[in-house]
Amino acid sequence: MTNIKQKKENVKMHLKDLRQNLKKMHLEVTEELILPNPSDVKDLMKKMDKLLKLIESK
């Protein structure tokens, strides 16, 4: 697999993971009225930063 294709697959994987985590948090907030744990939010922010660095490294 070429380097570009591999990066594209990595980005897709990270986006799917982020999306799933955000959906879970959204359901907890809207349906269960539970605020997310601050450490979970920080972890998601770190993952988003990692994804951004991956995208910018083209």
N, C-alpha and C positions, 0 to 999 in steps of 0.2 A: 504494500500500500504506500502511496506517495506521502510525502510529508504534509502536503496541503490537505489531502483526504483524511489523514490521521488527525490533524488539528480540527478539521470540521467535525469528525466523529467525537472528539473530546469535548468540543463546545456543545454539541447536541446532548451528550451525556450529562454535562454539568447543568445545562438548561433544564433538562428533565428532572434532575435531582432538586434543583432550586424550586421549580414549579410545584413539585410534589410537597416539598416542605412548606412553601407559602400557602398552598391550598389547605394543608392540615392546620396551619396557624389561623387562617381565615375562618375555617369551620369552628375552631375552638373559640374564637372571639365572637363570631356572629351567632352561633347556635348554643354554645355552652356557656357563653359569657365569661370565658377564662382568658385572662391576659397571658401572652406568651412569656416564658421564662426569659429574662434578659440575656442569659448565656446562650440560649437558642437563637435569639436575634443576632447576637454578636457572631455566632458561628455562621449564620446565613450571610452576614455581611462579609465575613472572611472568604466564604465561598464565592460570593459575587466579585470580590476583589481579585481572587485567583482567576476567575473566568475572564475578567477584564484584562488582566495581564496576559493571559493566553491569547486573547483576541488581538491585543496590541502588538504581540510579538511576531506578527506576520512578516 
